[in-house]
Amino acid sequence: MQLQFRLRREKKVNRSMPVDIAIFVLLAAAGAFMAVPFVFMISTALKPLDEMFLFPPTFIVRTPTLDNFYDLFLIFANSWVPLSRYIFNTFFVAFLGTAGHVILASMAAYPLAKMNIPGKNFLFGLVVLSLMFASQVTSIPTYLTMTWVGLLNTYWSLIFPAFATSLGLFLMKQFMEQIPDSLLEAAKIDGASEYRIFWKIVMPIVKPAWLTLIIFSFKGLWGTGSGSQGASYIYSEQLKTMDYAFSQILSGGFVRSGPMAAAALIMMIVPVAIFIFTQSNVIQTMSTSGMKD
């Protein structure tokens, strides 16, 4: 299959200049269309209050200002829980949850992909089946589990469920299956242990997979806290995340639309920045690390 792919790439592309221009225009239009919500959010966050409620509404801000961000920090300055506490909670949950998810998913996927263990097809079938269930379906069993182990109202009630997300295990197994068995057997002949093979050979090869997994996992954990999971698992205000704190601003009333727009922009900046910086690495490693028997 890889040989066919290479032959297809090496085949000379015969396109005329008008077709290239049409493709470029089409892709540019699609990119501009997808950027509309992001541009509108930035514009709204920079609008003054009188411009925010104009009718018909303006898409691009006329007199940009940072008053919405100032008002947002002023609201938290008068709160008994500082904004820095919410920021720390969010980074702590997102960082540990993502790291644990990537490590555990990789370690669980390796024996399923490269070892002859009994019942591995049945176990992987359960993993695939679990992908069919939405997180709301498992919220009550997860809540009961956190209650039994005494982790309710702690950071770990948000972090530990992220470790067991089946999407990561599925993604890592699919990538590890593409690694040639002959490569691992050669390493074993040279005296490498399973531990060294996993960390020194397998993990660098599947770098595109765990970089992609980092994007999905961090994005999901960054926005956690305001839904049923965060409200049910965390009771203490000092343990709640930014998403929960910002949702309280939204419930504060119509006059707080400006600070809420600024909060939405802040919540979106970090995941978008991680995606931008990681995307180039993912594409680069995907193009250089493809291996198959």
C-alpha positions as CSV (number, residue, x, y, z in Angstrom):
1,M,0.0,0.0,0.0
2,Q,2.9,2.3,0.9
3,L,4.5,1.5,-2.5
4,Q,1.3,2.4,-4.3
5,F,1.2,5.7,-2.3
6,R,4.7,6.5,-3.3
7,L,4.0,5.7,-7.0
8,R,1.0,7.9,-6.8
9,R,3.1,10.8,-5.3
10,E,5.8,10.3,-7.9
11,K,3.3,10.5,-10.8
12,K,3.6,13.8,-12.5
13,V,0.6,16.0,-11.9
14,N,-0.8,17.4,-15.1
15,R,-2.9,20.4,-14.2
16,S,-3.5,23.6,-16.0
17,M,-3.0,27.1,-14.5
18,P,-6.7,27.9,-14.4
19,V,-7.4,24.7,-12.5
20,D,-4.7,25.6,-9.9
21,I,-6.1,29.1,-9.5
22,A,-9.7,27.7,-9.1
23,I,-8.5,25.2,-6.4
24,F,-6.6,28.0,-4.6
25,V,-9.6,30.3,-4.7
26,L,-11.9,27.4,-3.4
27,L,-9.5,26.6,-0.6
28,A,-9.1,30.2,0.3
29,A,-12.9,30.7,0.4
30,A,-13.3,27.6,2.6
31,G,-10.5,28.8,5.0
32,A,-12.1,32.3,5.2
33,F,-15.5,30.8,6.0
34,M,-14.1,28.6,8.8
35,A,-12.2,31.6,10.2
36,V,-15.4,33.7,10.5
37,P,-16.4,32.6,14.1
38,F,-12.9,33.2,15.4
39,V,-12.7,36.7,13.8
40,F,-16.1,37.5,15.2
41,M,-15.2,36.4,18.7
42,I,-12.0,38.6,18.6
43,S,-14.0,41.5,17.3
44,T,-16.7,41.1,19.9
45,A,-14.2,40.9,22.7
46,L,-12.7,44.3,21.6
47,K,-16.0,46.1,21.2
48,P,-17.0,48.9,23.6
49,L,-20.4,48.5,25.3
50,D,-22.3,51.0,23.0
51,E,-21.0,49.3,19.9
52,M,-21.8,45.8,21.1
53,F,-25.6,46.4,21.1
54,L,-25.9,48.3,17.8
55,F,-28.6,47.1,15.4
56,P,-27.9,45.9,12.8
57,P,-24.8,44.4,14.5
58,T,-21.3,45.2,13.1
59,F,-19.0,42.3,12.3
60,I,-15.7,44.2,12.6
61,V,-15.1,46.4,15.6
62,R,-14.9,50.1,14.8
63,T,-13.3,51.5,17.9
64,P,-11.4,48.6,19.5
65,T,-10.8,48.8,23.3
66,L,-9.5,46.5,26.1
67,D,-12.3,47.6,28.5
68,N,-13.9,44.2,28.4
69,F,-10.7,42.5,29.6
70,Y,-10.3,45.2,32.3
71,D,-13.9,44.7,33.5
72,L,-13.3,40.9,33.6
73,F,-10.3,41.2,35.8
74,L,-12.1,43.8,37.9
75,I,-14.9,41.4,38.6
76,F,-12.5,38.7,39.8
77,A,-10.6,41.3,41.9
78,N,-13.7,41.8,43.9
79,S,-14.3,38.1,44.3
80,W,-13.1,36.1,47.3
81,V,-11.4,33.6,45.0
82,P,-8.8,35.3,42.8
83,L,-8.6,34.7,39.1
84,S,-5.0,33.2,39.5
85,R,-6.5,30.4,41.5
86,Y,-8.9,29.4,38.7
87,I,-6.1,29.6,36.2
88,F,-3.9,27.4,38.3
89,N,-6.7,24.8,38.7
90,T,-7.4,24.8,35.0
91,F,-3.7,24.3,34.1
92,F,-3.2,21.6,36.8
93,V,-6.2,19.6,35.7
94,A,-5.5,19.9,32.0
95,F,-1.7,19.2,32.3
96,L,-2.0,16.1,34.6
97,G,-5.0,14.7,32.8
98,T,-3.4,15.0,29.4
99,A,-0.1,13.5,30.6
100,G,-1.8,10.6,32.3
101,H,-4.0,9.9,29.4
102,V,-1.2,9.9,26.8
103,I,1.1,7.7,29.0
104,L,-1.6,5.1,30.0
105,A,-3.2,4.9,26.6
106,S,0.3,4.3,25.0
107,M,1.2,1.6,27.6
108,A,-2.1,-0.1,27.2
109,A,-2.0,0.0,23.4
110,Y,1.4,-1.5,23.1
111,P,0.6,-5.1,24.3
112,L,-2.7,-5.0,22.4
113,A,-0.9,-4.1,19.2
114,K,2.4,-6.0,19.4
115,M,2.0,-8.9,21.9
116,N,0.2,-12.2,21.6
117,I,-1.8,-12.1,24.8
118,P,-5.1,-14.1,25.2
119,G,-8.3,-12.2,24.8
120,K,-6.7,-9.1,23.3
121,N,-9.3,-9.0,20.4
122,F,-12.1,-9.2,23.0
123,L,-10.5,-6.4,25.1
124,F,-10.1,-4.2,22.0
125,G,-13.7,-4.9,21.0
126,L,-14.8,-3.5,24.4
127,V,-12.7,-0.4,23.8
128,V,-14.3,0.1,20.4
129,L,-17.7,-0.5,21.9
130,S,-17.0,2.1,24.6
131,L,-16.5,4.7,21.9
132,M,-20.2,4.5,21.1
133,F,-21.2,5.9,24.5
134,A,-21.4,9.7,25.2
135,S,-19.8,11.0,28.3
136,Q,-23.2,11.8,29.8
137,V,-24.1,8.1,29.8
138,T,-21.1,7.3,32.0
139,S,-21.4,10.3,34.3
140,I,-23.5,8.5,37.0
141,P,-21.2,5.4,37.2
142,T,-18.2,7.7,37.3
143,Y,-19.8,9.8,40.1
144,L,-20.5,6.7,42.1
145,T,-17.0,5.4,41.6
146,M,-15.5,8.7,42.7
147,T,-17.7,8.6,45.7
148,W,-16.7,5.1,46.7
149,V,-12.9,5.8,46.4
150,G,-13.3,9.1,48.3
151,L,-12.1,11.4,45.5
152,L,-15.2,13.6,45.3
153,N,-14.5,17.3,45.6
154,T,-10.8,16.8,44.7
155,Y,-8.8,17.6,41.5
156,W,-8.6,13.8,40.9
157,S,-12.3,13.5,40.3
158,L,-11.7,15.4,37.1
159,I,-8.2,14.0,36.3
160,F,-8.7,10.3,36.8
161,P,-11.7,9.9,34.4
162,A,-9.6,11.5,31.7
163,F,-6.9,8.8,32.1
164,A,-9.4,6.1,30.9
165,T,-10.8,7.8,27.8
166,S,-11.0,5.0,25.2
167,L,-10.3,7.3,22.2
168,G,-6.6,7.5,23.2
169,L,-6.2,3.7,23.5
170,F,-7.9,3.2,20.1
171,L,-5.7,5.8,18.4
172,M,-2.4,4.6,19.8
173,K,-3.2,0.9,19.0
174,Q,-4.0,1.8,15.4
175,F,-0.7,3.6,15.0
176,M,1.4,1.0,16.7
177,E,0.1,-1.7,14.5
178,Q,1.8,0.0,11.6
179,I,5.2,-0.6,13.1
180,P,7.0,-3.5,11.4
181,D,7.3,-6.5,13.7
182,S,10.8,-7.2,12.2
183,L,12.0,-3.9,13.7
184,L,11.0,-4.9,17.2
185,E,12.4,-8.4,16.7
186,A,15.7,-7.0,15.6
187,A,15.8,-4.9,18.8
188,K,15.1,-7.9,20.9
189,I,17.9,-9.8,19.2
190,D,20.2,-6.9,20.1
191,G,19.3,-7.4,23.7
192,A,16.8,-4.6,24.2
193,S,14.1,-5.1,26.9
194,E,10.4,-4.5,26.3
195,Y,10.6,-1.3,28.4
196,R,13.5,0.0,26.2
197,I,11.8,-1.0,23.0
198,F,8.6,0.8,24.1
199,W,10.2,4.1,25.1
200,K,13.1,4.2,22.7
201,I,11.6,2.8,19.5
202,V,7.8,2.6,19.6
203,M,7.0,6.0,21.2
204,P,9.2,8.1,18.8
205,I,7.7,6.3,15.8
206,V,4.1,7.0,17.0
207,K,4.9,10.6,17.8
208,P,2.2,11.9,15.4
209,A,-0.4,9.8,17.4
210,W,0.4,11.1,20.8
211,L,0.8,14.7,19.6
212,T,-2.7,14.4,18.2
213,L,-3.9,12.9,21.4
214,I,-2.4,15.8,23.4
215,I,-4.4,18.2,21.3
216,F,-7.7,16.4,21.9
217,S,-7.1,15.6,25.5
218,F,-5.9,19.1,26.5
219,K,-8.8,20.8,24.6
220,G,-11.3,18.6,26.4
221,L,-9.8,19.1,29.9
222,W,-9.3,22.9,29.3
223,G,-13.0,23.4,28.9
224,T,-14.1,21.1,31.7
225,G,-15.7,22.3,34.9
226,S,-18.8,24.2,34.0
227,G,-20.9,21.1,32.8
228,S,-22.5,18.4,34.8
229,Q,-19.1,16.8,35.5
230,G,-17.5,19.9,37.1
231,A,-20.6,21.0,39.0
232,S,-21.2,17.5,40.4
233,Y,-17.7,16.5,41.3
234,I,-16.2,19.7,42.6
235,Y,-18.1,21.6,45.4
236,S,-15.3,23.8,46.8
237,E,-15.0,27.2,45.0
238,Q,-11.2,27.2,45.3
239,L,-11.0,23.9,43.3
240,K,-13.1,25.0,40.4
241,T,-11.7,25.8,37.0
242,M,-11.8,28.9,34.8
243,D,-14.6,27.5,32.7
244,Y,-16.9,27.3,35.7
245,A,-15.9,30.8,36.9
246,F,-16.6,32.3,33.5
247,S,-19.9,30.6,33.2
248,Q,-20.9,32.4,36.4
249,I,-20.2,35.7,34.6
250,L,-22.6,34.7,31.9
251,S,-25.3,34.0,34.4
252,G,-24.7,37.5,35.9
253,G,-26.9,39.3,33.4
254,F,-27.1,41.0,30.0
255,V,-24.8,43.9,31.0
256,R,-21.9,41.5,31.4
257,S,-21.8,40.4,27.7
258,G,-18.6,42.3,27.2
259,P,-16.6,40.6,29.9
260,M,-18.1,37.3,28.8
261,A,-16.8,37.8,25.3
262,A,-13.4,38.5,26.7
263,A,-13.6,35.4,28.8
264,A,-14.6,33.3,25.8
265,L,-11.6,34.6,23.9
266,I,-9.2,33.8,26.8
267,M,-10.6,30.3,27.0
268,M,-10.1,29.8,23.3
269,I,-6.6,31.2,22.9
270,V,-4.7,28.5,24.7
271,P,-6.2,25.4,22.9
272,V,-5.8,27.2,19.6
273,A,-2.2,28.1,20.3
274,I,-1.4,24.5,21.2
275,F,-3.1,23.3,18.1
276,I,-1.1,25.8,15.9
277,F,2.2,24.9,17.4
278,T,1.6,21.2,17.5
279,Q,0.0,20.9,14.0
280,S,3.2,21.7,12.2
281,N,5.0,19.0,14.2
282,V,2.3,16.5,13.6
283,I,2.3,17.0,9.8
284,Q,6.1,16.9,9.7
285,T,6.4,13.7,11.7
286,M,3.5,12.1,9.8
287,S,5.4,12.6,6.5
288,T,8.6,11.1,7.8
289,S,7.7,8.3,10.1
290,G,5.4,6.2,8.0
291,M,6.6,2.5,8.3
292,K,5.0,-0.7,7.1
293,D,6.0,-4.2,6.4
